[in-house]
Amino acid sequence: MLGVGPEGYRVVFPQVVPASYVRRHGTAVVPDRAHNGILDVAAEGGILAGGLYAALLAMVVVVAWRALRSRDPLTLALACAVVAYVVQQQFLFR
């Protein structure tokens, strides 16, 4: 509920991972981040932080989506970049 704090994911993950995961993947490499931007923020800062981050991303996408109606090439490029960033945060977080 409250999160594990900065850099806490890599400390807590080995404590809660199932034994089947350890058998399959070993313990040599332990994930240090969640696979998704919102999940990562929620794991470190708690559910409220994850919800606030999701709301922020939603607001940014709404503004970028509205900017896509622009005829200015720079505004279009920036709006596309913002939308692409939000999408990659959900599927290819790094």
TIVEX-487185 format. One record per residue: x, y negated, z of N, C-alpha, C in turn. Coordinates in nm, 3 decimals, padded with zeros to 5 digits. Atoms other than C-alpha are relative to their C-alpha. Layout:
<nodes>
+---------+---------+---------+---------+---------+---------+---------+---------+---------+
:    n.xx :    n.yy :    n.zz :   ca.xx :   ca.yy :   ca.zz :    c.xx :    c.yy :    c.zz :
+---------+---------+---------+---------+---------+---------+---------+---------+---------+
:       X :       Y :       Z :       X :       Y :       Z :       X :       Y :       Z :
...
+---------+---------+---------+---------+---------+---------+---------+---------+---------+
</nodes>
This chain:
<nodes>
+---------+---------+---------+---------+---------+---------+---------+---------+---------+
:    n.xx :    n.yy :    n.zz :   ca.xx :   ca.yy :   ca.zz :    c.xx :    c.yy :    c.zz :
+---------+---------+---------+---------+---------+---------+---------+---------+---------+
:  00.081 :  00.120 :  00.000 :  00.000 :  00.000 :  00.000 :  00.086 : -00.127 :  00.000 :
: -00.083 :  00.120 : -00.014 :  00.276 : -00.246 :  00.094 :  00.124 :  00.002 : -00.089 :
: -00.119 : -00.010 :  00.083 :  00.546 : -00.122 : -00.143 :  00.121 :  00.041 :  00.082 :
: -00.122 : -00.047 : -00.066 :  00.897 : -00.006 : -00.064 :  00.110 : -00.103 : -00.001 :
: -00.100 :  00.106 :  00.002 :  01.083 : -00.331 : -00.125 :  00.095 :  00.014 : -00.117 :
: -00.096 : -00.003 :  00.110 :  01.354 : -00.417 : -00.376 :  00.096 :  00.117 :  00.014 :
: -00.091 : -00.115 :  00.006 :  01.567 : -00.119 : -00.477 : -00.047 :  00.116 :  00.087 :
:  00.050 : -00.106 : -00.086 :  01.348 :  00.098 : -00.256 : -00.051 :  00.120 : -00.077 :
:  00.056 : -00.109 :  00.081 :  01.203 :  00.307 : -00.540 :  00.097 :  00.116 : -00.008 :
: -00.098 : -00.109 :  00.015 :  01.524 :  00.502 : -00.589 :  00.027 :  00.070 :  00.132 :
: -00.018 : -00.061 : -00.131 :  01.543 :  00.568 : -00.214 : -00.121 :  00.086 :  00.036 :
:  00.123 : -00.069 : -00.037 :  01.179 :  00.673 : -00.172 : -00.033 :  00.113 : -00.097 :
:  00.037 : -00.099 :  00.101 :  01.139 :  00.870 : -00.497 :  00.045 :  00.141 :  00.037 :
: -00.041 : -00.137 : -00.034 :  01.351 :  01.170 : -00.386 : -00.075 :  00.058 :  00.119 :
:  00.072 : -00.049 : -00.117 :  01.149 :  01.194 : -00.064 : -00.141 :  00.048 : -00.035 :
:  00.138 : -00.033 :  00.033 :  00.812 :  01.227 : -00.239 : -00.016 :  00.082 : -00.127 :
:  00.008 : -00.075 :  00.124 :  00.896 :  01.411 : -00.560 : -00.025 :  00.149 :  00.032 :
:  00.027 : -00.142 : -00.025 :  00.761 :  01.769 : -00.582 :  00.124 :  00.087 : -00.024 :
: -00.113 : -00.093 :  00.017 :  01.002 :  02.062 : -00.558 :  00.010 :  00.050 : -00.143 :
: -00.003 : -00.045 :  00.139 :  00.902 :  02.169 : -00.910 :  00.077 : -00.099 : -00.088 :
: -00.075 :  00.102 :  00.075 :  01.042 :  01.839 : -01.043 :  00.150 :  00.017 :  00.024 :
: -00.141 : -00.018 : -00.034 :  01.370 :  01.897 : -00.861 :  00.055 :  00.125 : -00.069 :
: -00.046 : -00.122 :  00.068 :  01.393 :  02.253 : -01.000 :  00.017 : -00.025 : -00.149 :
: -00.004 :  00.023 :  00.144 :  01.322 :  02.132 : -01.352 :  00.109 : -00.098 : -00.041 :
: -00.090 :  00.108 :  00.041 :  01.538 :  01.816 : -01.358 :  00.125 : -00.014 :  00.087 :
: -00.116 :  00.011 : -00.088 :  01.783 :  01.857 : -01.070 : -00.001 : -00.131 :  00.079 :
: -00.011 :  00.120 : -00.083 :  01.901 :  01.584 : -00.836 :  00.119 : -00.088 : -00.039 :
: -00.117 :  00.078 :  00.042 :  02.204 :  01.454 : -01.024 : -00.039 : -00.141 : -00.044 :
:  00.047 :  00.130 :  00.046 :  02.004 :  01.173 : -01.180 : -00.136 : -00.025 :  00.063 :
:  00.126 :  00.037 : -00.065 :  01.731 :  01.002 : -00.978 : -00.050 : -00.130 : -00.063 :
:  00.052 :  00.123 :  00.057 :  01.503 :  00.746 : -01.144 :  00.008 : -00.115 :  00.101 :
: -00.008 :  00.115 : -00.090 :  01.558 :  00.400 : -01.001 : -00.111 : -00.100 : -00.025 :
:  00.112 :  00.089 :  00.032 :  01.253 :  00.236 : -01.158 : -00.119 :  00.084 : -00.043 :
:  00.119 : -00.064 :  00.053 :  00.897 :  00.330 : -01.239 :  00.001 : -00.011 : -00.152 :
:  00.000 : -00.002 :  00.147 :  00.818 :  00.399 : -01.605 : -00.084 : -00.112 : -00.061 :
:  00.095 :  00.099 :  00.047 :  00.581 :  00.104 : -01.632 :  00.022 : -00.127 :  00.081 :
: -00.026 :  00.127 : -00.068 :  00.623 : -00.265 : -01.547 : -00.093 : -00.026 :  00.117 :
:  00.096 :  00.025 : -00.108 :  00.305 : -00.294 : -01.342 :  00.021 :  00.099 :  00.113 :
: -00.026 : -00.100 : -00.104 :  00.374 :  00.031 : -01.157 :  00.128 : -00.032 :  00.077 :
: -00.126 :  00.034 : -00.066 :  00.728 : -00.084 : -01.084 : -00.019 : -00.113 :  00.101 :
:  00.026 :  00.111 : -00.091 :  00.609 : -00.412 : -00.933 : -00.085 :  00.048 :  00.118 :
:  00.085 : -00.051 : -00.108 :  00.340 : -00.229 : -00.733 :  00.079 :  00.090 :  00.095 :
: -00.081 : -00.088 : -00.085 :  00.591 :  00.029 : -00.606 :  00.091 : -00.081 :  00.091 :
: -00.092 :  00.081 : -00.080 :  00.827 : -00.240 : -00.485 : -00.070 : -00.103 :  00.087 :
:  00.064 :  00.109 : -00.074 :  00.583 : -00.510 : -00.373 : -00.136 :  00.032 :  00.056 :
:  00.131 : -00.039 : -00.049 :  00.263 : -00.322 : -00.299 : -00.109 : -00.020 : -00.103 :
:  00.113 :  00.004 :  00.092 : -00.077 : -00.300 : -00.459 : -00.039 : -00.144 : -00.036 :
:  00.034 :  00.140 :  00.028 : -00.147 : -00.672 : -00.427 :  00.097 : -00.060 : -00.102 :
: -00.100 :  00.052 :  00.094 :  00.178 : -00.760 : -00.606 : -00.022 :  00.058 : -00.139 :
:  00.028 : -00.062 :  00.129 :  00.097 : -00.510 : -00.883 : -00.122 : -00.060 : -00.067 :
:  00.121 :  00.062 :  00.055 : -00.250 : -00.658 : -00.925 :  00.025 : -00.142 : -00.047 :
: -00.034 :  00.137 :  00.041 : -00.114 : -01.013 : -00.936 :  00.084 : -00.001 : -00.127 :
: -00.083 : -00.007 :  00.120 :  00.146 : -00.913 : -01.194 : -00.085 :  00.037 : -00.121 :
:  00.089 : -00.038 :  00.109 : -00.123 : -00.745 : -01.406 : -00.086 : -00.119 : -00.043 :
:  00.078 :  00.120 :  00.033 : -00.335 : -01.062 : -01.384 :  00.084 : -00.101 : -00.075 :
: -00.090 :  00.092 :  00.070 : -00.037 : -01.274 : -01.487 :  00.022 :  00.045 : -00.144 :
: -00.019 : -00.050 :  00.136 :  00.030 : -01.050 : -01.787 : -00.126 : -00.020 : -00.084 :
:  00.125 :  00.018 :  00.074 : -00.337 : -01.066 : -01.885 : -00.018 : -00.147 : -00.041 :
:  00.012 :  00.143 :  00.034 : -00.337 : -01.448 : -01.869 :  00.098 : -00.038 : -00.110 :
: -00.101 :  00.030 :  00.103 : -00.018 : -01.464 : -02.076 : -00.046 :  00.052 : -00.136 :
:  00.048 : -00.057 :  00.126 : -00.169 : -01.235 : -02.340 : -00.116 : -00.083 : -00.056 :
:  00.112 :  00.083 :  00.046 : -00.486 : -01.447 : -02.357 :  00.052 : -00.129 : -00.064 :
: -00.057 :  00.123 :  00.056 : -00.282 : -01.763 : -02.412 :  00.072 :  00.029 : -00.131 :
: -00.072 : -00.036 :  00.123 : -00.062 : -01.590 : -02.670 : -00.098 :  00.035 : -00.111 :
:  00.100 : -00.038 :  00.100 : -00.367 : -01.446 : -02.847 : -00.064 : -00.124 : -00.062 :
:  00.057 :  00.126 :  00.052 : -00.517 : -01.794 : -02.878 :  00.101 : -00.073 : -00.088 :
: -00.105 :  00.067 :  00.078 : -00.184 : -01.924 : -03.009 :  00.019 :  00.065 : -00.137 :
: -00.013 : -00.068 :  00.129 : -00.197 : -01.667 : -03.290 : -00.083 : -00.066 : -00.109 :
:  00.081 :  00.073 :  00.100 : -00.454 : -01.891 : -03.462 :  00.075 : -00.118 : -00.060 :
: -00.080 :  00.114 :  00.044 : -00.185 : -02.154 : -03.511 :  00.057 :  00.024 : -00.140 :
: -00.065 : -00.009 :  00.132 : -00.035 : -02.229 : -03.851 :  00.150 : -00.022 :  00.011 :
: -00.142 :  00.028 : -00.020 :  00.302 : -02.320 : -03.704 :  00.077 :  00.133 :  00.013 :
: -00.074 : -00.127 : -00.004 :  00.554 : -02.038 : -03.772 :  00.069 :  00.028 :  00.133 :
: -00.067 : -00.021 : -00.128 :  00.744 : -02.091 : -03.447 : -00.100 :  00.042 :  00.108 :
:  00.104 : -00.035 : -00.097 :  00.425 : -02.077 : -03.239 : -00.048 :  00.143 : -00.024 :
:  00.040 : -00.137 :  00.033 :  00.319 : -01.760 : -03.422 :  00.104 :  00.101 :  00.045 :
: -00.108 : -00.091 : -00.039 :  00.657 : -01.598 : -03.364 :  00.007 :  00.015 :  00.151 :
: -00.004 : -00.008 : -00.147 :  00.657 : -01.685 : -02.994 : -00.119 :  00.076 :  00.055 :
:  00.119 : -00.072 : -00.045 :  00.301 : -01.559 : -02.949 :  00.014 :  00.150 : -00.024 :
: -00.023 : -00.141 :  00.030 :  00.389 : -01.230 : -03.119 :  00.103 :  00.061 :  00.095 :
: -00.103 : -00.049 : -00.091 :  00.699 : -01.196 : -02.904 : -00.055 :  00.021 :  00.140 :
:  00.060 : -00.014 : -00.134 :  00.498 : -01.250 : -02.585 : -00.088 :  00.124 :  00.005 :
:  00.087 : -00.118 :  00.003 :  00.240 : -00.988 : -02.684 :  00.086 :  00.127 : -00.006 :
: -00.088 : -00.116 :  00.009 :  00.518 : -00.745 : -02.780 :  00.068 :  00.030 :  00.134 :
: -00.063 : -00.018 : -00.131 :  00.690 : -00.800 : -02.444 : -00.096 :  00.067 :  00.097 :
:  00.098 : -00.058 : -00.093 :  00.372 : -00.722 : -02.251 : -00.027 :  00.146 : -00.036 :
:  00.024 : -00.138 :  00.041 :  00.309 : -00.407 : -02.457 :  00.118 :  00.089 :  00.038 :
: -00.115 : -00.085 : -00.034 :  00.664 : -00.277 : -02.410 :  00.014 :  00.018 :  00.149 :
: -00.004 : -00.013 : -00.146 :  00.635 : -00.340 : -02.035 : -00.084 :  00.119 :  00.046 :
:  00.089 : -00.108 : -00.041 :  00.360 : -00.079 : -02.025 :  00.045 :  00.137 : -00.051 :
: -00.036 : -00.128 :  00.060 :  00.520 :  00.188 : -02.242 :  00.149 :  00.029 : -00.003 :
: -00.144 : -00.022 :  00.012 :  00.896 :  00.137 : -02.256 :  00.072 : -00.095 :  00.095 :
: -00.057 :  00.090 : -00.099 :  00.984 : -00.042 : -01.936 :  00.148 :  00.026 :  00.016 :
: -00.146 : -00.016 : -00.017 :  01.354 : -00.108 : -01.891 :  00.050 : -00.108 :  00.089 :
+---------+---------+---------+---------+---------+---------+---------+---------+---------+
</nodes>
